[in-house]
């Protein structure tokens, strides 16, 4: 009889539905918690209501260009309050399993 041992690690991914980049020191950045930067590659895209990409971050192998979103576009300009959308792709370096998530984010500056 053959036996296999399978190890499953489940990380709770926490994706906020809003943040307030108003420099009050509380909830100033959009932070995704729970992904494992050592054992996963990650790609994040933030798009506006028209579908235009306004921010991106990624970690792929040894290249770590991951940063939390601070409510600015890729050129460093503050974006207006409103609803934006995220596309998150996590890839396990162990077995290549891909986890895709998407949703909305409310950006408020008050």
MODELLER restraints for C-alpha pairs under 7 A, 6 or more apart:
rsr = mdl.restraints
at = mdl.atoms
rsr.add(forms.Gaussian(group=physical.xy_distance, feature=features.Distance(at['CA:11:A'], at['CA:34:A']), mean=5.73, stdev=0.5))
rsr.add(forms.Gaussian(group=physical.xy_distance, feature=features.Distance(at['CA:11:A'], at['CA:35:A']), mean=6.62, stdev=0.5))
rsr.add(forms.Gaussian(group=physical.xy_distance, feature=features.Distance(at['CA:12:A'], at['CA:34:A']), mean=5.45, stdev=0.5))
rsr.add(forms.Gaussian(group=physical.xy_distance, feature=features.Distance(at['CA:13:A'], at['CA:33:A']), mean=5.71, stdev=0.5))
rsr.add(forms.Gaussian(group=physical.xy_distance, feature=features.Distance(at['CA:13:A'], at['CA:34:A']), mean=4.46, stdev=0.5))
rsr.add(forms.Gaussian(group=physical.xy_distance, feature=features.Distance(at['CA:13:A'], at['CA:35:A']), mean=6.07, stdev=0.5))
rsr.add(forms.Gaussian(group=physical.xy_distance, feature=features.Distance(at['CA:14:A'], at['CA:32:A']), mean=5.79, stdev=0.5))
rsr.add(forms.Gaussian(group=physical.xy_distance, feature=features.Distance(at['CA:14:A'], at['CA:33:A']), mean=5.02, stdev=0.5))
rsr.add(forms.Gaussian(group=physical.xy_distance, feature=features.Distance(at['CA:14:A'], at['CA:34:A']), mean=6.18, stdev=0.5))
rsr.add(forms.Gaussian(group=physical.xy_distance, feature=features.Distance(at['CA:15:A'], at['CA:32:A']), mean=4.98, stdev=0.5))
rsr.add(forms.Gaussian(group=physical.xy_distance, feature=features.Distance(at['CA:15:A'], at['CA:33:A']), mean=6.71, stdev=0.5))
rsr.add(forms.Gaussian(group=physical.xy_distance, feature=features.Distance(at['CA:16:A'], at['CA:30:A']), mean=6.99, stdev=0.5))
rsr.add(forms.Gaussian(group=physical.xy_distance, feature=features.Distance(at['CA:17:A'], at['CA:104:A']), mean=6.24, stdev=0.5))
rsr.add(forms.Gaussian(group=physical.xy_distance, feature=features.Distance(at['CA:17:A'], at['CA:105:A']), mean=4.59, stdev=0.5))
rsr.add(forms.Gaussian(group=physical.xy_distance, feature=features.Distance(at['CA:17:A'], at['CA:106:A']), mean=6.14, stdev=0.5))
rsr.add(forms.Gaussian(group=physical.xy_distance, feature=features.Distance(at['CA:18:A'], at['CA:105:A']), mean=4.81, stdev=0.5))
rsr.add(forms.Gaussian(group=physical.xy_distance, feature=features.Distance(at['CA:18:A'], at['CA:106:A']), mean=4.30, stdev=0.5))
rsr.add(forms.Gaussian(group=physical.xy_distance, feature=features.Distance(at['CA:18:A'], at['CA:107:A']), mean=5.73, stdev=0.5))
rsr.add(forms.Gaussian(group=physical.xy_distance, feature=features.Distance(at['CA:19:A'], at['CA:27:A']), mean=5.53, stdev=0.5))
rsr.add(forms.Gaussian(group=physical.xy_distance, feature=features.Distance(at['CA:19:A'], at['CA:28:A']), mean=6.27, stdev=0.5))
rsr.add(forms.Gaussian(group=physical.xy_distance, feature=features.Distance(at['CA:19:A'], at['CA:29:A']), mean=6.37, stdev=0.5))
rsr.add(forms.Gaussian(group=physical.xy_distance, feature=features.Distance(at['CA:19:A'], at['CA:30:A']), mean=5.99, stdev=0.5))
rsr.add(forms.Gaussian(group=physical.xy_distance, feature=features.Distance(at['CA:19:A'], at['CA:106:A']), mean=6.55, stdev=0.5))
rsr.add(forms.Gaussian(group=physical.xy_distance, feature=features.Distance(at['CA:19:A'], at['CA:107:A']), mean=5.48, stdev=0.5))
rsr.add(forms.Gaussian(group=physical.xy_distance, feature=features.Distance(at['CA:19:A'], at['CA:108:A']), mean=6.42, stdev=0.5))
rsr.add(forms.Gaussian(group=physical.xy_distance, feature=features.Distance(at['CA:20:A'], at['CA:27:A']), mean=5.76, stdev=0.5))
rsr.add(forms.Gaussian(group=physical.xy_distance, feature=features.Distance(at['CA:20:A'], at['CA:28:A']), mean=5.20, stdev=0.5))
rsr.add(forms.Gaussian(group=physical.xy_distance, feature=features.Distance(at['CA:20:A'], at['CA:107:A']), mean=5.85, stdev=0.5))
rsr.add(forms.Gaussian(group=physical.xy_distance, feature=features.Distance(at['CA:20:A'], at['CA:108:A']), mean=4.78, stdev=0.5))
rsr.add(forms.Gaussian(group=physical.xy_distance, feature=features.Distance(at['CA:20:A'], at['CA:109:A']), mean=4.92, stdev=0.5))
rsr.add(forms.Gaussian(group=physical.xy_distance, feature=features.Distance(at['CA:20:A'], at['CA:110:A']), mean=6.78, stdev=0.5))
rsr.add(forms.Gaussian(group=physical.xy_distance, feature=features.Distance(at['CA:21:A'], at['CA:27:A']), mean=6.89, stdev=0.5))
rsr.add(forms.Gaussian(group=physical.xy_distance, feature=features.Distance(at['CA:21:A'], at['CA:28:A']), mean=3.96, stdev=0.5))
rsr.add(forms.Gaussian(group=physical.xy_distance, feature=features.Distance(at['CA:21:A'], at['CA:29:A']), mean=6.01, stdev=0.5))
rsr.add(forms.Gaussian(group=physical.xy_distance, feature=features.Distance(at['CA:21:A'], at['CA:70:A']), mean=6.19, stdev=0.5))
rsr.add(forms.Gaussian(group=physical.xy_distance, feature=features.Distance(at['CA:21:A'], at['CA:71:A']), mean=6.03, stdev=0.5))
rsr.add(forms.Gaussian(group=physical.xy_distance, feature=features.Distance(at['CA:21:A'], at['CA:109:A']), mean=5.64, stdev=0.5))
rsr.add(forms.Gaussian(group=physical.xy_distance, feature=features.Distance(at['CA:22:A'], at['CA:28:A']), mean=6.22, stdev=0.5))
rsr.add(forms.Gaussian(group=physical.xy_distance, feature=features.Distance(at['CA:22:A'], at['CA:109:A']), mean=5.05, stdev=0.5))
rsr.add(forms.Gaussian(group=physical.xy_distance, feature=features.Distance(at['CA:22:A'], at['CA:110:A']), mean=6.50, stdev=0.5))
rsr.add(forms.Gaussian(group=physical.xy_distance, feature=features.Distance(at['CA:28:A'], at['CA:70:A']), mean=6.60, stdev=0.5))
rsr.add(forms.Gaussian(group=physical.xy_distance, feature=features.Distance(at['CA:29:A'], at['CA:68:A']), mean=6.22, stdev=0.5))
rsr.add(forms.Gaussian(group=physical.xy_distance, feature=features.Distance(at['CA:29:A'], at['CA:69:A']), mean=5.58, stdev=0.5))
rsr.add(forms.Gaussian(group=physical.xy_distance, feature=features.Distance(at['CA:29:A'], at['CA:70:A']), mean=4.64, stdev=0.5))
rsr.add(forms.Gaussian(group=physical.xy_distance, feature=features.Distance(at['CA:30:A'], at['CA:68:A']), mean=5.79, stdev=0.5))
rsr.add(forms.Gaussian(group=physical.xy_distance, feature=features.Distance(at['CA:30:A'], at['CA:69:A']), mean=5.07, stdev=0.5))
rsr.add(forms.Gaussian(group=physical.xy_distance, feature=features.Distance(at['CA:30:A'], at['CA:70:A']), mean=6.43, stdev=0.5))
rsr.add(forms.Gaussian(group=physical.xy_distance, feature=features.Distance(at['CA:31:A'], at['CA:68:A']), mean=5.43, stdev=0.5))
rsr.add(forms.Gaussian(group=physical.xy_distance, feature=features.Distance(at['CA:39:A'], at['CA:92:A']), mean=6.17, stdev=0.5))
rsr.add(forms.Gaussian(group=physical.xy_distance, feature=features.Distance(at['CA:39:A'], at['CA:93:A']), mean=5.40, stdev=0.5))
rsr.add(forms.Gaussian(group=physical.xy_distance, feature=features.Distance(at['CA:39:A'], at['CA:94:A']), mean=6.85, stdev=0.5))
rsr.add(forms.Gaussian(group=physical.xy_distance, feature=features.Distance(at['CA:40:A'], at['CA:90:A']), mean=6.31, stdev=0.5))
rsr.add(forms.Gaussian(group=physical.xy_distance, feature=features.Distance(at['CA:40:A'], at['CA:91:A']), mean=5.33, stdev=0.5))
rsr.add(forms.Gaussian(group=physical.xy_distance, feature=features.Distance(at['CA:40:A'], at['CA:92:A']), mean=4.57, stdev=0.5))
rsr.add(forms.Gaussian(group=physical.xy_distance, feature=features.Distance(at['CA:40:A'], at['CA:93:A']), mean=5.29, stdev=0.5))
rsr.add(forms.Gaussian(group=physical.xy_distance, feature=features.Distance(at['CA:41:A'], at['CA:59:A']), mean=5.29, stdev=0.5))
rsr.add(forms.Gaussian(group=physical.xy_distance, feature=features.Distance(at['CA:41:A'], at['CA:60:A']), mean=4.93, stdev=0.5))
rsr.add(forms.Gaussian(group=physical.xy_distance, feature=features.Distance(at['CA:41:A'], at['CA:61:A']), mean=6.56, stdev=0.5))
rsr.add(forms.Gaussian(group=physical.xy_distance, feature=features.Distance(at['CA:41:A'], at['CA:90:A']), mean=5.70, stdev=0.5))
rsr.add(forms.Gaussian(group=physical.xy_distance, feature=features.Distance(at['CA:41:A'], at['CA:91:A']), mean=5.08, stdev=0.5))
rsr.add(forms.Gaussian(group=physical.xy_distance, feature=features.Distance(at['CA:41:A'], at['CA:92:A']), mean=6.58, stdev=0.5))
rsr.add(forms.Gaussian(group=physical.xy_distance, feature=features.Distance(at['CA:41:A'], at['CA:93:A']), mean=6.86, stdev=0.5))
rsr.add(forms.Gaussian(group=physical.xy_distance, feature=features.Distance(at['CA:42:A'], at['CA:58:A']), mean=5.36, stdev=0.5))
rsr.add(forms.Gaussian(group=physical.xy_distance, feature=features.Distance(at['CA:42:A'], at['CA:59:A']), mean=5.11, stdev=0.5))
rsr.add(forms.Gaussian(group=physical.xy_distance, feature=features.Distance(at['CA:42:A'], at['CA:60:A']), mean=6.64, stdev=0.5))
rsr.add(forms.Gaussian(group=physical.xy_distance, feature=features.Distance(at['CA:42:A'], at['CA:89:A']), mean=5.68, stdev=0.5))
rsr.add(forms.Gaussian(group=physical.xy_distance, feature=features.Distance(at['CA:42:A'], at['CA:90:A']), mean=4.56, stdev=0.5))
rsr.add(forms.Gaussian(group=physical.xy_distance, feature=features.Distance(at['CA:42:A'], at['CA:91:A']), mean=6.41, stdev=0.5))
rsr.add(forms.Gaussian(group=physical.xy_distance, feature=features.Distance(at['CA:43:A'], at['CA:57:A']), mean=5.98, stdev=0.5))
rsr.add(forms.Gaussian(group=physical.xy_distance, feature=features.Distance(at['CA:43:A'], at['CA:58:A']), mean=4.30, stdev=0.5))
rsr.add(forms.Gaussian(group=physical.xy_distance, feature=features.Distance(at['CA:43:A'], at['CA:59:A']), mean=6.50, stdev=0.5))
rsr.add(forms.Gaussian(group=physical.xy_distance, feature=features.Distance(at['CA:43:A'], at['CA:88:A']), mean=5.75, stdev=0.5))
rsr.add(forms.Gaussian(group=physical.xy_distance, feature=features.Distance(at['CA:43:A'], at['CA:89:A']), mean=5.16, stdev=0.5))
rsr.add(forms.Gaussian(group=physical.xy_distance, feature=features.Distance(at['CA:43:A'], at['CA:90:A']), mean=6.60, stdev=0.5))
rsr.add(forms.Gaussian(group=physical.xy_distance, feature=features.Distance(at['CA:44:A'], at['CA:56:A']), mean=5.44, stdev=0.5))
rsr.add(forms.Gaussian(group=physical.xy_distance, feature=features.Distance(at['CA:44:A'], at['CA:57:A']), mean=5.19, stdev=0.5))
rsr.add(forms.Gaussian(group=physical.xy_distance, feature=features.Distance(at['CA:44:A'], at['CA:58:A']), mean=6.11, stdev=0.5))
rsr.add(forms.Gaussian(group=physical.xy_distance, feature=features.Distance(at['CA:44:A'], at['CA:86:A']), mean=6.90, stdev=0.5))
rsr.add(forms.Gaussian(group=physical.xy_distance, feature=features.Distance(at['CA:44:A'], at['CA:87:A']), mean=5.72, stdev=0.5))
rsr.add(forms.Gaussian(group=physical.xy_distance, feature=features.Distance(at['CA:44:A'], at['CA:88:A']), mean=4.63, stdev=0.5))
rsr.add(forms.Gaussian(group=physical.xy_distance, feature=features.Distance(at['CA:44:A'], at['CA:89:A']), mean=6.59, stdev=0.5))
rsr.add(forms.Gaussian(group=physical.xy_distance, feature=features.Distance(at['CA:45:A'], at['CA:53:A']), mean=6.64, stdev=0.5))
rsr.add(forms.Gaussian(group=physical.xy_distance, feature=features.Distance(at['CA:45:A'], at['CA:55:A']), mean=5.94, stdev=0.5))
rsr.add(forms.Gaussian(group=physical.xy_distance, feature=features.Distance(at['CA:45:A'], at['CA:56:A']), mean=4.46, stdev=0.5))
rsr.add(forms.Gaussian(group=physical.xy_distance, feature=features.Distance(at['CA:45:A'], at['CA:57:A']), mean=6.73, stdev=0.5))
rsr.add(forms.Gaussian(group=physical.xy_distance, feature=features.Distance(at['CA:45:A'], at['CA:86:A']), mean=5.63, stdev=0.5))
rsr.add(forms.Gaussian(group=physical.xy_distance, feature=features.Distance(at['CA:45:A'], at['CA:87:A']), mean=5.14, stdev=0.5))
rsr.add(forms.Gaussian(group=physical.xy_distance, feature=features.Distance(at['CA:45:A'], at['CA:88:A']), mean=6.59, stdev=0.5))
rsr.add(forms.Gaussian(group=physical.xy_distance, feature=features.Distance(at['CA:46:A'], at['CA:53:A']), mean=5.79, stdev=0.5))
rsr.add(forms.Gaussian(group=physical.xy_distance, feature=features.Distance(at['CA:46:A'], at['CA:54:A']), mean=5.83, stdev=0.5))
rsr.add(forms.Gaussian(group=physical.xy_distance, feature=features.Distance(at['CA:46:A'], at['CA:55:A']), mean=5.08, stdev=0.5))
rsr.add(forms.Gaussian(group=physical.xy_distance, feature=features.Distance(at['CA:46:A'], at['CA:56:A']), mean=6.15, stdev=0.5))
rsr.add(forms.Gaussian(group=physical.xy_distance, feature=features.Distance(at['CA:46:A'], at['CA:84:A']), mean=6.79, stdev=0.5))
rsr.add(forms.Gaussian(group=physical.xy_distance, feature=features.Distance(at['CA:46:A'], at['CA:85:A']), mean=5.60, stdev=0.5))
rsr.add(forms.Gaussian(group=physical.xy_distance, feature=features.Distance(at['CA:46:A'], at['CA:86:A']), mean=4.57, stdev=0.5))
rsr.add(forms.Gaussian(group=physical.xy_distance, feature=features.Distance(at['CA:46:A'], at['CA:87:A']), mean=6.53, stdev=0.5))
rsr.add(forms.Gaussian(group=physical.xy_distance, feature=features.Distance(at['CA:47:A'], at['CA:53:A']), mean=4.24, stdev=0.5))
rsr.add(forms.Gaussian(group=physical.xy_distance, feature=features.Distance(at['CA:47:A'], at['CA:54:A']), mean=5.42, stdev=0.5))
rsr.add(forms.Gaussian(group=physical.xy_distance, feature=features.Distance(at['CA:47:A'], at['CA:84:A']), mean=5.90, stdev=0.5))
rsr.add(forms.Gaussian(group=physical.xy_distance, feature=features.Distance(at['CA:47:A'], at['CA:85:A']), mean=5.27, stdev=0.5))
rsr.add(forms.Gaussian(group=physical.xy_distance, feature=features.Distance(at['CA:47:A'], at['CA:86:A']), mean=6.39, stdev=0.5))
rsr.add(forms.Gaussian(group=physical.xy_distance, feature=features.Distance(at['CA:48:A'], at['CA:54:A']), mean=6.81, stdev=0.5))
rsr.add(forms.Gaussian(group=physical.xy_distance, feature=features.Distance(at['CA:48:A'], at['CA:84:A']), mean=4.87, stdev=0.5))
rsr.add(forms.Gaussian(group=physical.xy_distance, feature=features.Distance(at['CA:48:A'], at['CA:85:A']), mean=6.31, stdev=0.5))
rsr.add(forms.Gaussian(group=physical.xy_distance, feature=features.Distance(at['CA:49:A'], at['CA:84:A']), mean=6.22, stdev=0.5))
rsr.add(forms.Gaussian(group=physical.xy_distance, feature=features.Distance(at['CA:54:A'], at['CA:73:A']), mean=5.07, stdev=0.5))
rsr.add(forms.Gaussian(group=physical.xy_distance, feature=features.Distance(at['CA:54:A'], at['CA:74:A']), mean=6.04, stdev=0.5))
rsr.add(forms.Gaussian(group=physical.xy_distance, feature=features.Distance(at['CA:55:A'], at['CA:73:A']), mean=5.37, stdev=0.5))
rsr.add(forms.Gaussian(group=physical.xy_distance, feature=features.Distance(at['CA:55:A'], at['CA:74:A']), mean=5.07, stdev=0.5))
rsr.add(forms.Gaussian(group=physical.xy_distance, feature=features.Distance(at['CA:57:A'], at['CA:65:A']), mean=5.85, stdev=0.5))
rsr.add(forms.Gaussian(group=physical.xy_distance, feature=features.Distance(at['CA:57:A'], at['CA:66:A']), mean=4.74, stdev=0.5))
rsr.add(forms.Gaussian(group=physical.xy_distance, feature=features.Distance(at['CA:57:A'], at['CA:67:A']), mean=5.96, stdev=0.5))
rsr.add(forms.Gaussian(group=physical.xy_distance, feature=features.Distance(at['CA:58:A'], at['CA:64:A']), mean=6.53, stdev=0.5))
rsr.add(forms.Gaussian(group=physical.xy_distance, feature=features.Distance(at['CA:58:A'], at['CA:65:A']), mean=5.17, stdev=0.5))
rsr.add(forms.Gaussian(group=physical.xy_distance, feature=features.Distance(at['CA:58:A'], at['CA:66:A']), mean=4.83, stdev=0.5))
rsr.add(forms.Gaussian(group=physical.xy_distance, feature=features.Distance(at['CA:59:A'], at['CA:65:A']), mean=5.57, stdev=0.5))
rsr.add(forms.Gaussian(group=physical.xy_distance, feature=features.Distance(at['CA:59:A'], at['CA:66:A']), mean=5.58, stdev=0.5))
rsr.add(forms.Gaussian(group=physical.xy_distance, feature=features.Distance(at['CA:71:A'], at['CA:78:A']), mean=6.06, stdev=0.5))
rsr.add(forms.Gaussian(group=physical.xy_distance, feature=features.Distance(at['CA:71:A'], at['CA:79:A']), mean=5.94, stdev=0.5))
rsr.add(forms.Gaussian(group=physical.xy_distance, feature=features.Distance(at['CA:72:A'], at['CA:78:A']), mean=4.26, stdev=0.5))
rsr.add(forms.Gaussian(group=physical.xy_distance, feature=features.Distance(at['CA:72:A'], at['CA:79:A']), mean=5.32, stdev=0.5))
rsr.add(forms.Gaussian(group=physical.xy_distance, feature=features.Distance(at['CA:73:A'], at['CA:79:A']), mean=6.43, stdev=0.5))
rsr.add(forms.Gaussian(group=physical.xy_distance, feature=features.Distance(at['CA:81:A'], at['CA:107:A']), mean=5.08, stdev=0.5))
rsr.add(forms.Gaussian(group=physical.xy_distance, feature=features.Distance(at['CA:81:A'], at['CA:108:A']), mean=5.07, stdev=0.5))
rsr.add(forms.Gaussian(group=physical.xy_distance, feature=features.Distance(at['CA:81:A'], at['CA:109:A']), mean=6.51, stdev=0.5))
rsr.add(forms.Gaussian(group=physical.xy_distance, feature=features.Distance(at['CA:82:A'], at['CA:106:A']), mean=5.80, stdev=0.5))
rsr.add(forms.Gaussian(group=physical.xy_distance, feature=features.Distance(at['CA:82:A'], at['CA:107:A']), mean=5.37, stdev=0.5))
rsr.add(forms.Gaussian(group=physical.xy_distance, feature=features.Distance(at['CA:82:A'], at['CA:108:A']), mean=6.85, stdev=0.5))
rsr.add(forms.Gaussian(group=physical.xy_distance, feature=features.Distance(at['CA:83:A'], at['CA:104:A']), mean=6.60, stdev=0.5))
rsr.add(forms.Gaussian(group=physical.xy_distance, feature=features.Distance(at['CA:83:A'], at['CA:105:A']), mean=5.64, stdev=0.5))
rsr.add(forms.Gaussian(group=physical.xy_distance, feature=features.Distance(at['CA:83:A'], at['CA:106:A']), mean=4.57, stdev=0.5))
rsr.add(forms.Gaussian(group=physical.xy_distance, feature=features.Distance(at['CA:83:A'], at['CA:107:A']), mean=6.24, stdev=0.5))
rsr.add(forms.Gaussian(group=physical.xy_distance, feature=features.Distance(at['CA:84:A'], at['CA:104:A']), mean=5.65, stdev=0.5))
rsr.add(forms.Gaussian(group=physical.xy_distance, feature=features.Distance(at['CA:84:A'], at['CA:105:A']), mean=5.13, stdev=0.5))
rsr.add(forms.Gaussian(group=physical.xy_distance, feature=features.Distance(at['CA:84:A'], at['CA:106:A']), mean=6.32, stdev=0.5))
rsr.add(forms.Gaussian(group=physical.xy_distance, feature=features.Distance(at['CA:85:A'], at['CA:103:A']), mean=5.62, stdev=0.5))
rsr.add(forms.Gaussian(group=physical.xy_distance, feature=features.Distance(at['CA:85:A'], at['CA:104:A']), mean=4.23, stdev=0.5))
rsr.add(forms.Gaussian(group=physical.xy_distance, feature=features.Distance(at['CA:85:A'], at['CA:105:A']), mean=5.74, stdev=0.5))
rsr.add(forms.Gaussian(group=physical.xy_distance, feature=features.Distance(at['CA:86:A'], at['CA:102:A']), mean=5.38, stdev=0.5))
rsr.add(forms.Gaussian(group=physical.xy_distance, feature=features.Distance(at['CA:86:A'], at['CA:103:A']), mean=5.57, stdev=0.5))
rsr.add(forms.Gaussian(group=physical.xy_distance, feature=features.Distance(at['CA:86:A'], at['CA:104:A']), mean=6.08, stdev=0.5))
rsr.add(forms.Gaussian(group=physical.xy_distance, feature=features.Distance(at['CA:87:A'], at['CA:101:A']), mean=6.04, stdev=0.5))
rsr.add(forms.Gaussian(group=physical.xy_distance, feature=features.Distance(at['CA:87:A'], at['CA:102:A']), mean=4.58, stdev=0.5))
rsr.add(forms.Gaussian(group=physical.xy_distance, feature=features.Distance(at['CA:88:A'], at['CA:100:A']), mean=5.69, stdev=0.5))
rsr.add(forms.Gaussian(group=physical.xy_distance, feature=features.Distance(at['CA:88:A'], at['CA:101:A']), mean=5.11, stdev=0.5))
rsr.add(forms.Gaussian(group=physical.xy_distance, feature=features.Distance(at['CA:88:A'], at['CA:102:A']), mean=6.06, stdev=0.5))
rsr.add(forms.Gaussian(group=physical.xy_distance, feature=features.Distance(at['CA:89:A'], at['CA:98:A']), mean=6.89, stdev=0.5))
rsr.add(forms.Gaussian(group=physical.xy_distance, feature=features.Distance(at['CA:89:A'], at['CA:99:A']), mean=5.81, stdev=0.5))
rsr.add(forms.Gaussian(group=physical.xy_distance, feature=features.Distance(at['CA:89:A'], at['CA:100:A']), mean=4.52, stdev=0.5))
rsr.add(forms.Gaussian(group=physical.xy_distance, feature=features.Distance(at['CA:89:A'], at['CA:101:A']), mean=6.49, stdev=0.5))
rsr.add(forms.Gaussian(group=physical.xy_distance, feature=features.Distance(at['CA:90:A'], at['CA:98:A']), mean=5.68, stdev=0.5))
rsr.add(forms.Gaussian(group=physical.xy_distance, feature=features.Distance(at['CA:90:A'], at['CA:99:A']), mean=5.10, stdev=0.5))
rsr.add(forms.Gaussian(group=physical.xy_distance, feature=features.Distance(at['CA:90:A'], at['CA:100:A']), mean=6.38, stdev=0.5))
rsr.add(forms.Gaussian(group=physical.xy_distance, feature=features.Distance(at['CA:91:A'], at['CA:97:A']), mean=5.69, stdev=0.5))
rsr.add(forms.Gaussian(group=physical.xy_distance, feature=features.Distance(at['CA:91:A'], at['CA:98:A']), mean=4.48, stdev=0.5))
rsr.add(forms.Gaussian(group=physical.xy_distance, feature=features.Distance(at['CA:91:A'], at['CA:99:A']), mean=6.38, stdev=0.5))
rsr.add(forms.Gaussian(group=physical.xy_distance, feature=features.Distance(at['CA:92:A'], at['CA:98:A']), mean=6.50, stdev=0.5))
